[in-house]
Amino acid sequence: MSTERLIVVGGDAAGMSAAAQAKRRNPGLEVVVFERGPHTSYSA
């Protein structure tokens, strides 16, 4: 059985908001976020 996966490039507020919204809509979705910088936004 295959798991759906969403890859988000950018851990700023917009990227984390998109990841959170996708997870809310589909709780079984595997979400992976790539961020180049040392900090990730948790304000989504």
PyRosetta script that sets phi, psi and omega in degrees:
from pyrosetta import init, pose_from_sequence

init()
pose = pose_from_sequence("MSTERLIVVGGDAAGMSAAAQAKRRNPGLEVVVFERGPHTSYSA")
pose.set_psi(1, 131.8)
pose.set_omega(1, -176.9)
pose.set_phi(2, -95.8)
pose.set_psi(2, 141.4)
pose.set_omega(2, 177.4)
pose.set_phi(3, -98.6)
pose.set_psi(3, 136.3)
pose.set_omega(3, 174.3)
pose.set_phi(4, -72.0)
pose.set_psi(4, 141.7)
pose.set_omega(4, -177.8)
pose.set_phi(5, -132.4)
pose.set_psi(5, 136.1)
pose.set_omega(5, 175.1)
pose.set_phi(6, -115.7)
pose.set_psi(6, 128.2)
pose.set_omega(6, 177.6)
pose.set_phi(7, -108.7)
pose.set_psi(7, 124.2)
pose.set_omega(7, 179.2)
pose.set_phi(8, -111.5)
pose.set_psi(8, 126.2)
pose.set_omega(8, 178.0)
pose.set_phi(9, -101.6)
pose.set_psi(9, 112.9)
pose.set_omega(9, -179.5)
pose.set_phi(10, 113.0)
pose.set_psi(10, 115.8)
pose.set_omega(10, -178.2)
pose.set_phi(11, -98.9)
pose.set_psi(11, 24.5)
pose.set_omega(11, 176.7)
pose.set_phi(12, -78.4)
pose.set_psi(12, -172.6)
pose.set_omega(12, -175.6)
pose.set_phi(13, -59.3)
pose.set_psi(13, -41.1)
pose.set_omega(13, -178.4)
pose.set_phi(14, -67.3)
pose.set_psi(14, -42.9)
pose.set_omega(14, 179.6)
pose.set_phi(15, -65.1)
pose.set_psi(15, -43.3)
pose.set_omega(15, -179.8)
pose.set_phi(16, -70.8)
pose.set_psi(16, -32.5)
pose.set_omega(16, 176.4)
pose.set_phi(17, -65.8)
pose.set_psi(17, -43.1)
pose.set_omega(17, 177.7)
pose.set_phi(18, -63.1)
pose.set_psi(18, -42.2)
pose.set_omega(18, 179.5)
pose.set_phi(19, -64.0)
pose.set_psi(19, -43.7)
pose.set_omega(19, -179.7)
pose.set_phi(20, -65.8)
pose.set_psi(20, -41.8)
pose.set_omega(20, 179.3)
pose.set_phi(21, -64.2)
pose.set_psi(21, -41.7)
pose.set_omega(21, 178.6)
pose.set_phi(22, -63.9)
pose.set_psi(22, -40.9)
pose.set_omega(22, 179.6)
pose.set_phi(23, -67.3)
pose.set_psi(23, -36.4)
pose.set_omega(23, 177.1)
pose.set_phi(24, -65.7)
pose.set_psi(24, -39.5)
pose.set_omega(24, -178.9)
pose.set_phi(25, -73.5)
pose.set_psi(25, -31.8)
pose.set_omega(25, -178.8)
pose.set_phi(26, -138.9)
pose.set_psi(26, 88.4)
pose.set_omega(26, -176.3)
pose.set_phi(27, -59.6)
pose.set_psi(27, -23.2)
pose.set_omega(27, 179.4)
pose.set_phi(28, -82.8)
pose.set_psi(28, -3.7)
pose.set_omega(28, -177.8)
pose.set_phi(29, -72.7)
pose.set_psi(29, 135.5)
pose.set_omega(29, 174.1)
pose.set_phi(30, -90.3)
pose.set_psi(30, 121.5)
pose.set_omega(30, -177.6)
pose.set_phi(31, -111.8)
pose.set_psi(31, 127.1)
pose.set_omega(31, 178.3)
pose.set_phi(32, -121.3)
pose.set_psi(32, 129.1)
pose.set_omega(32, -179.7)
pose.set_phi(33, -116.6)
pose.set_psi(33, 129.5)
pose.set_omega(33, 175.9)
pose.set_phi(34, -107.0)
pose.set_psi(34, 128.0)
pose.set_omega(34, 178.1)
pose.set_phi(35, -133.0)
pose.set_psi(35, 128.7)
pose.set_omega(35, -178.1)
pose.set_phi(36, -78.7)
pose.set_psi(36, -34.7)
pose.set_omega(36, -176.6)
pose.set_phi(37, -78.5)
pose.set_psi(37, 174.3)
pose.set_omega(37, -177.6)
pose.set_phi(38, -80.1)
pose.set_psi(38, -9.1)
pose.set_omega(38, -175.2)
pose.set_phi(39, -123.7)
pose.set_psi(39, 146.1)
pose.set_omega(39, 175.5)
pose.set_phi(40, -119.5)
pose.set_psi(40, 140.9)
pose.set_omega(40, 179.9)
pose.set_phi(41, -81.6)
pose.set_psi(41, 128.3)
pose.set_omega(41, 175.8)
pose.set_phi(42, -108.9)
pose.set_psi(42, 17.8)
pose.set_omega(42, -175.8)
pose.set_phi(43, -90.6)
pose.set_psi(43, 5.6)
pose.set_omega(43, -179.5)
pose.set_phi(44, -73.2)
pose.dump_pdb("model.pdb")
